[in-house]
Amino acid sequence: MKIVEDMEKWDILKAAMLEKGYVPYSWQYSLNQEEGLHIWFYKRNSDLLKRVEIVTHKQAIADDIKKCDW
């Protein structure tokens, strides 16, 4: 699990995940809950289930995940 509350950190992580072929597949909780918004990503075209979990409380990061062309 990676907690991302900084847009610069998110931009670096997003670029790496895009390069490696990760896409979002599940969302849970919300920005206004203590747990934050949890988004799970999996690696496309992989024989193994490779996942990354991102947690954020920042609307800008959530919006960027939604609008990105994964």
PyMOL commands that set and color helices and strands:
alter all, ss='L'
color gray80, all
select helices_A, chain A and resi 7-20+59-67
alter helices_A, ss='H'
color red, helices_A
select strands_A, chain A and resi 2-3+22-28+37-43+51-56
alter strands_A, ss='S'
color yellow, strands_A
deselect
rebuild
show_as cartoon
